[in-house]
Amino acid sequence: MAGQGSQMKKYCDCCKRYVDHSNGKMKCFHRQMSANFEHSMIIPNKFLDQFGGKISRTVELESPKGNVYVVKVSKHMNKTVLQCGWEAFVDAHQIEENDSLLFRHIKNSRF
């Protein structure tokens, strides 16, 4: 899940191939953690489009080890943002600025 900034291009290429093989539907997205990532993270609009622009009020983030973190989704300045619960996910995975994360839609509201 977390990786060094040098892997960012690899993840982006992976996402592009995944989108190509999923009939253009974006079932995953990549984010590089930049300043102020500890408290919230914006979900890309292109990813939200596959849900009709709407997503449930809470999502579950499943780590590679199978741990699940419940995170509140809110709107802030016309952006859909992961907030409450996000900080616990960041702390548990020791995510730092410039780390790269790849989120894949598993089912319902689980990523």
C-alpha positions in Angstrom: 0.0 0.0 0.0 2.6 2.6 1.0 5.6 3.0 -1.2 8.4 5.4 -1.9 7.9 8.3 -4.3 10.1 6.5 -6.8 7.3 4.0 -7.4 4.7 6.6 -8.3 5.2 6.1 -12.1 4.9 2.4 -11.7 1.6 2.7 -9.9 0.3 5.2 -12.4 1.1 2.9 -15.3 -0.6 0.0 -13.4 -3.8 2.1 -12.9 -3.8 3.0 -16.6 -3.5 -0.7 -17.6 -6.2 -1.6 -15.1 -8.6 1.0 -16.5 -7.9 -0.2 -20.0 -8.7 -3.8 -19.1 -11.9 -2.8 -17.1 -13.7 -1.2 -20.1 -12.7 2.3 -19.2 -14.1 2.1 -15.7 -11.7 3.5 -13.1 -11.8 0.8 -10.3 -8.6 2.1 -8.7 -6.8 5.3 -8.1 -3.3 6.4 -7.0 -2.4 9.2 -4.6 1.0 10.5 -3.6 0.8 11.9 -0.1 1.7 15.6 -0.2 1.6 18.3 2.5 -1.3 18.1 5.0 -2.2 14.5 4.0 -2.3 13.3 7.6 -5.9 14.7 8.3 -7.7 14.1 5.0 -7.4 12.9 1.4 -9.4 13.9 -1.7 -11.0 11.2 -3.7 -10.6 11.9 -7.5 -13.8 12.9 -9.3 -13.0 10.6 -12.2 -13.1 7.7 -9.7 -16.4 8.9 -8.2 -18.0 9.1 -11.6 -18.3 5.3 -11.6 -20.6 5.7 -8.6 -22.7 8.4 -10.2 -20.7 11.0 -8.4 -21.9 9.7 -5.0 -20.3 7.5 -2.5 -21.5 6.3 0.9 -20.9 8.4 4.0 -18.4 5.9 5.3 -16.0 3.6 3.5 -13.8 0.7 4.7 -10.1 0.8 3.9 -8.7 -2.8 4.0 -5.0 -3.0 4.4 -2.9 -5.7 2.7 -2.8 -7.6 6.0 -6.6 -7.6 6.2 -7.1 -5.0 8.8 -10.2 -2.8 8.1 -10.4 0.9 8.9 -13.8 2.7 8.8 -13.4 6.3 7.4 -16.0 9.0 7.1 -16.5 10.6 3.7 -17.5 14.3 3.6 -17.7 17.1 1.1 -15.3 20.1 1.5 -15.1 22.9 -1.1 -16.8 20.7 -3.8 -14.4 17.9 -3.2 -15.1 14.4 -1.7 -12.7 13.8 1.2 -11.8 11.0 3.5 -11.6 12.5 7.0 -12.6 11.0 10.3 -10.8 7.7 10.6 -8.2 8.6 7.9 -5.7 9.7 10.5 -5.8 6.3 12.3 -5.2 4.6 8.9 -2.2 6.9 8.2 -0.8 6.3 11.7 -1.3 2.5 11.6 0.6 2.3 8.3 3.3 4.8 9.1 2.5 6.7 5.9 4.7 9.7 5.3 4.8 12.6 2.9 5.7 11.5 -0.7 4.6 7.9 -0.1 2.4 6.5 -2.8 -0.9 4.7 -2.1 -3.0 2.7 -4.6 -6.6 2.3 -3.7 -8.6 -0.4 -5.5 -12.4 -0.8 -5.2 -13.1 -4.2 -3.8 -16.8 -4.2 -3.3 -19.6 -1.9 -2.1 -17.8 0.7 0.0 -14.6 -1.2 0.6 -11.2 -0.2 -0.9 
